[in-house]
Amino acid sequence: MLKIKQGVGKAAVIAAAVPVLLTATAGSASASTDFTWRSRATDHCLLWTRSSDNRYSVHNDYWCTTTSSQGGSWDDTQSGLENNGSGKYWAQKVHNTNVCLTSYWPGSNGLGPVYLENCSGPVNYYEQWEERWVGNGFNLVNRMTGLCLDGNGSGDMYALPCQSGNNYQVWY
């Protein structure tokens, strides 16, 4: 399968001229390494940072470059997933690491925490994401909770119930 995920956002813009391209990308996105996710609402990157004590955190920010302490590069992979018989789930790993994007059940504030942790072996359901095509990008839906990766213009990341038309939940 072609590595066309990064072109999906551009393809959506020219969809009227090239409907075949959208048909080819309407399922799950293809695996890629050194991939950048962008929010449809803000055009900001899904960004990871690493502190001096090697703790990782995740944000939604305008920086898309990668250094040793921050970056927008992810490895989108199906390698090493727990029970992925359907083939529709993916792990989002900090590029060239074994650190996974993770979400758990919402707290009392209704927001599902989203953070980075060392990937389980095998990668568990909380660390797996379904990439659902929604016409102008993908909802990243956590396998265990069913919640969508969401954020805001201030850089905060969390998971909420998926909402049609919520561009803060659309990633390309």
N, C-alpha and C positions, 0 to 999 in steps of 0.2 A: 504494500500500500504506500502511496506517495506521502511524503511528509508535507502535508499541505495545511496543517492547522494554523500556522502563522498567516497564511494567505486568506483564511476564511473571512477575516474582518474586511480585507480589501475586496474579496469576492462578493460580499454582501452589498457593497456599494455599486458594483457593476452587474448585479443580479439580473436586471432587466435585459442586459445585453448578452449575458452568458448563463441562461438558466440551467444548462447541463452541469456547470461547475457546482452549483448549489445542490443539485441532486447527488453528485458524487460526495459531497461533504455533509449530507444531512444526517448521517449516523454519528457514531462516536468519532472523535478526532483520532488521528493516528499518533503513534508513539513518536516522541522526539526528545532530544537532549538539548540543553542550552536554549530552552524555550522561554519566552516572556509572556506572561498573562497580563492583559490590560483590562481595566474596568471600562465598560461601555459608557457609564455615567460620567466619569471624570477623566478618562484616558490616562489615568495613573496606573502604574505597575503594581502588581502584587510583589511586594518587596520583603526580603528577609534581611535581618541584621544579626551580626554576631558580636557579642561584647568581648572585652579583654579576658573574661573568665570562661569563654567559649559557650555562653548561653545564647541560644537563638530566639529571635522573636519575629513576628510577621506584621507587616503594615501595608497600607495602600498609599503609595506616595508617587510623586512625579519622577523620582530617580529610577532609571531603568538600566543603569550601568552596573557592572560587577567589579567589586574590589575584594580584598580578603575579608573585609568586615561587613559588607553589605552587597546586595545585588537583587536583580530581577530575573536571574537565570534559574530555571527549574528543569528537572528531568521528569518528564511525563512518561511513566512506565507501567507496564503490567507485570514486570518481573518480580517474582517472590511474593505474590499476593496470596493470602489465605482464601481458599475456596472460591476461585474466580472462574468457575465452570462456564458461566454465561459470557465471559469475555467483555463485559461492559463496564468494569471498574478499573480505575487507574490510581496509582500513587503519585502524588506531587512531591518530589524530593528536591531539596536545595541542591543545585547543580554539583555533581561530583562528590556527594556526601551520602550518608545513610540517615539523613534527617528528614522526617515526613511532616507534611501539613496535616493537622489533626483537628478534630472537633468532637466535643462531647455534648451531653444533654444540657439544655438551658438551665440556668440558675434562676433564682427568684426574680431577677430583672427581665426574664424572658429571652435573653440573648444566649445563644450557644457559644461557649468559648472556642476560639480558633487560635491555635498556637503551633509551634514546632517542637517535635520531640524525636529522639532516636527511634527509628523505625523498629517495630517488633519483627521477630523472625518466626513465622512469616508475617508479612504486613497485615495487621488486623483490620477489622471492619471500620473502626473509628479513623483509620488512616487511609481509607479508600474512598474514592470519589467517582461518581457517575458523571460523565460529560454529556449533558442533554442539549442538543441543538435547539435553539428557540427562534431561529430566523435571522438574528443579527449577532450571534455569538452563542456561547454555551453557559448554561447554569451548571455550576459545580455542586453536585448534590452528595452530601455525605451518606455513605452506604448504611451506617448504623442508625443515624438519627433521622435521615430523610430531609434534613434542613439544607438550605442553599447557602453557599459562601456569599457573604454580604459585607459591605463596608460603607464608609461615608467619606465625604470630602475632607475630613480632618485626619484621615489615615487610620482610623480604628477599623479593626476586622472582627467579625462575629458571624454567627450563622442564625438564620431566621427561616420560618416557613417560606417556601418558594411562592413568589407572587408574579403573576403574569404582568409584563410591562414594567417591572422594576429593574431599570438599567443598572442599579448598583449590584444586582445579582447576575448581570450578564458579563461574561469574560470572553475576550477574543485574543 
